[in-house]
Amino acid sequence: MTLDCFSNIYTRSRFMKSGIVLILALNIFVSNSISSQSDQEFFQNSDQFFKMFVKDGLVEYKAVIKDHSLNSLVNQIAQADISQMDESGKKAFYINAYNLLVIHSVVRNYPLKSVLDVEGFFDQKEHLVAGKLITLDQLEKEWLFGLEQDPRFHFVLVCGAMGCPMIEPFAYLPDELENQLTTQTRKALNDPEFIRMSRKGVEMSQIFQWYASDFGNNPREIISYLNKYRNTPIPGNAKVGYYDYDWSLNEKG
């Protein structure tokens, strides 16, 4: 075999390898683009859903039952590819997915007076999220809080009960998430029905009792956390109590 032959084979080999690399790169680019478009579609559709069916911090469950858009969103949650999402994207996806799956579970068991009427609503019933079967508790405590132990998550996750912070008529978005988390935390912690002040002291939601370690190890540290977001600070020596959680359904109308 002549030197020219070796040269031609080497050139063709390099060309083929370059072509394969280019094809692989294009496939990755196209895959990422499709995934990104799918993510955007999910957030847009979620935003439209919440705007349509959330009024005054409550959910119009009867109207949701008559509509088919929630089923489409649940399918998107099931098939989502979270491997291409950054951390903010995953956080926003998990928050919206949680709130939507709570509504979906209510609708599947409707009519009911409380989510607690459904056995295992949070810790037994499984949902398909990004290709994996998990419970709502796992979605919250392992997936979302597994990314970051951010106490502000407690004020955007809505468990279908009146005792929760009010659900909002919009979706949580990756590019706006940091601001949305802070805004919702301020809103909840300045709500006189959520943080109840009196001459005797302060009564808090049982959320601060159940998840005390997320806010501090004692009432004084919890007050310190609350005061970072409150317009009117709570005295550091205020007597702290916890009112009973209202598990009645957060239904509008």
N, C-alpha and C positions, 0 to 999 in steps of 0.2 A: 504494500500500500504506500502510495507516495505521500510526501509531506503535505501537498495540496489537499489530498483526501482527508488526512487527519485534521487539517485546518478547517475544511468544510464541515466535517462532523462536529468538531468542537464549537464552531459558530452556530450550527443548527441546534446543538444541545443547549447552548447558552440562550438562544432565542426562545426555545421551548420552555426552559426554566423561567425565563423572564415573563413569558406569556402566562404560565401557570400562576406565578406570583401575582401578576396583574389581575387575572381572573379571580383569584382568591381575595385580593384586596377589594375588587369591585363587589364581590358577593358579600363581604363583610360590611362594606359601605351601604349597599342596598338593604341588607338585613337590618342594620342600625337605623337607616332612614325609615323603614317600614315600622320598626319597633317604636321609634320616636313619634311617628304619625299616629300609631295606635294609642300611645300614652296620651297624646294631646287630645285625641278623640274621647278617651275615657274621662279626662278632667273636664272637657267641655260639656259632655253629655251629663256628667254628674252635676255640674253647676246648673245646667238647665233643669234637671230633675228637682234639685233642692229649691230652686226659684219657683217652680211650678207647684210643689206640694207642701212647702213649709210656710206657715203663716203664724205670726206672733209667737215664734219659738215652739210651735207645736206642729204635728204632722197630720195631714188630711188623709188618713188611712183609707177611708171609703173611696176617695177619688183615685188613690194609687191602685186599688183593686181593679178599677174600671179601665186602667191604662196598662199598656204593655211595655213601657219604656224601662221599668225596673228589671224585668226579666232580661232585657238586652244588657243592662249594666251588670247584672249578676253573672252573665256569660262572659263579659269582658273581664270581670274580676277573676273568674275561673281560669281564663286563658292567658292572662297577662304574663308578659316576659319581664320580670323584675331584674334580670341579670344585667340589663343595659341601663338601669336607672341609677342615678347618683343617690347619695344619702337623702337629700331633700325630696327627691322624687319618690323614694321608697316611703318616707315618712308621710308625705301627702297622700300617697296611694293607700297606705294602711289605714289612715284616719278615715278617708272617704269610704274605703271598703268596709270598715267596721260599722260606720253609721248606716250605710246602705244595706248591709246584711242584717242588721238589727231590724230595720224597717221591713225587709223581705221576710224575716222570720215571724214578725208580728202579722204581716199580711197572710202568710201561710196558715197561721193559727187563729185568724180573726173569725168571729169577734172574741175578744178577751178583755178583762179588766186590768190585768197586770202581766208583764212578761214572766213573773214568778209563777203564774198559772201553768206555764209550759215547763214540764220537768226537764232539767238539764239545759235550759235555754242558753246559758253561758258556758257551761263546762262539759256538756255531753254532746249536744247537737253539733254535727260537723258541717263545714262549708268548704267548697272547693275554691282555694285562693292560690293563684299563680301555679296551678297544677298540683297542689297538695291539699289533702283533707285536714282541716284544723278546726278547733273550736274558737268561739269569740274570745274566750279567755286567753288562748294561745296567741291569737292575733294581737291582742292588746299587750299581754305581759311578756311574751317571748319574742315576738317579731318587732313590734313597735318599740317597747321599752328596751328590747334587746339592742336596738340601734343606739339609744341614748336614754339615760335616766332623767328625762326632762319632766318635772312636775306639771308643766303647762299642758301636757297631753290630757290630763284629767279634766280640763275645761273645754276640750273640743270633742272628746269621745262621748257620745250620747247613747245611753243604754235603754232608751225607750220608756223611761220613767219620769214622772214630774219632778222627782228629786234631783235629776241631773241638771247641769247647766243647760240653758235653753239651746236647742238646735238652731242653726242659722240657715238662712235661705241662700246659701252659696257653697261651693266646693272649696276645699283647701288646695292651693296650687303651689307647686314647687318653688316658683320664683317669688311668691308672696308669703310663703309659709312662716318665716320668722316674724314678720309683722303681724300676720293673722294670729299666731299663737299668743303674742304679747297682748294684742288688742282684746282677744277673747278672755284672757286671764284677768286683765283689768276690768272687763265688763262683769265677769262673774264675781270677783272679789269686792266690787263696789255695789253689787246688787243687795239691797237691804233684806230681801227674802232669802238670799243664799248665805250671807253673813249678817246675823241678827244681833244688833247692838242694843243694850239696855243699860239702865243704871247699875244693875247687878253684875254686868260683865258682857261677854260675847258668847253667843251660841253659833256653832259652826255645823255645816253639813257633816254627816258621818263619813264622808269621803276622807276627811282629815283625820278621822279615827282609824278607819280601815287601812289607809295608806300613810300612816303617820311617819314612817321612815323616809318617805319621799319628800317630806316637807321639813323634817327635823326630828329629833329624838324626844322632844317634850313640848308641852304647850307654849313655852316661852319662844322656842325656836320656830314653831309654827306661826305664832304671831309675828315674829320678825320677818318670816317669808311673806306673809300676807301684806305687811306694811310696805313692802317694796313696790306694790301695785295699787295700794289704796290711796284715794284722795284724802281721806281723813284717817290718820293712823290710829290703830288700836293701842291703848295704854299697855305697856309691857307687863304690868302687874294685874291686868284684867283677869277676872275669874272666867275660866273657859268651860263651856259645856257643849254637848252635841245633841241636836234635835233629831227626832226619828226620821229616817229616810222615807220619802213618799214614793212608793213603788207603783202607784196608779199610772195607767197608760197615758203617755203624753200625746193625747189625741185632740185635734182641733174639731170642734163642733159635736 
